[in-house]
Amino acid sequence: MRIARFSHDDSVSYAFVQKDANDRKDYLVELTGYPFGPNPVEPTGRRFEVEGEGIRLLAPIIPSKVYGLAKNYQKAGASQAEREEAARQPAVIFTKPSTSVIGPDDPIVLPSFAHAMNFEPEVAVIMGRITKKVTPAEAMDYVLGYTCVNDVTLTDIAAEDPTWTRAKGFDTSCPLGPWIETDLDYADAQIFFNLNGVGVPEASGSTAGLIHSIPEQIAEISRFSTLLPGDVIMTGTPYAAGSLKPGDETLVTVRGLGSLRNVVVQGD
């Protein structure tokens, strides 16, 4: 099941995304209420074509917080011993504020105080329940679904900022979308990245290559921080060396989920 957040005539709603059996187009089946709340949602009876006039997909959720994991992919060609050693190292966890989140087709703004920006395509986990001190075996029971994320990073600022607060937490640094997919093989989700319409093979990967698995990530974060419904975990990127400049078009794709497009612009 796919859950989207969209605007139409200045009104914001949630919807199920369904493909019409006749024309094979994706449609938004508008819902009442908030999918992360205690009350069930129901269709309003209104349906809109995803690419219809006046329809704009938004970030599927504005979370209370976003956590990310750095250096969380096994190196290509790593030996079994190297893999085991990497797994023994503690997870490197950072955070982004809710104000960093943008949606599909929203601009990524390169701040005037920075000069070097990287793309980092990843699978994002969307929490569905209050989560505190769970075990890895329990963790996936608290997940609502998954979406694409681009963990945009200011690499020149990261070099002088050991906490990465400015480098990863600036406005527009967390593109999310296009929707939440509840049915995804999280253990082997395939990630792809296109820059200006050209595939970047180095940026492709699978969550099968994570050092700390998604259940382990949720369990570790929930040890020190209560995760709320709608909170986001960026699970790690297979490739964090690709640079961006104003005018670049980014496209993060997760097979079986969809694609997230954004364009870089220069900030004031």
Salt bridges, closest charged atoms under 4 A:
ASP9 OD2 - HIS8 ND1 3.39
ASP20 OD2 - ARG47 NH1 3.04
ASP26 OD1 - LYS19 NZ 3.15
GLU30 OE1 - ARG46 NE 2.91
GLU49 OE2 - LYS25 NZ 3.65
GLU85 OE1 - ARG88 NH2 2.83
ASP105 OD1 - ARG261 NH1 2.82
ASP106 OD1 - ARG56 NH2 2.46
GLU120 OE2 - LYS168 NZ 3.49
ASP151 OD1 - LYS96 NZ 2.93
ASP151 OD2 - LYS168 NZ 2.80
GLU160 OE2 - ARG166 NH2 3.60
ASP161 OD2 - ARG166 NE 3.69
GLU181 OE1 - ARG2 NE 2.79
GLU220 OE1 - ARG223 NH1 3.02
ASP231 OD2 - LYS65 NZ 2.73
ASP248 OD1 - LYS245 NZ 3.03
GLU249 OE2 - ARG261 NE 2.60
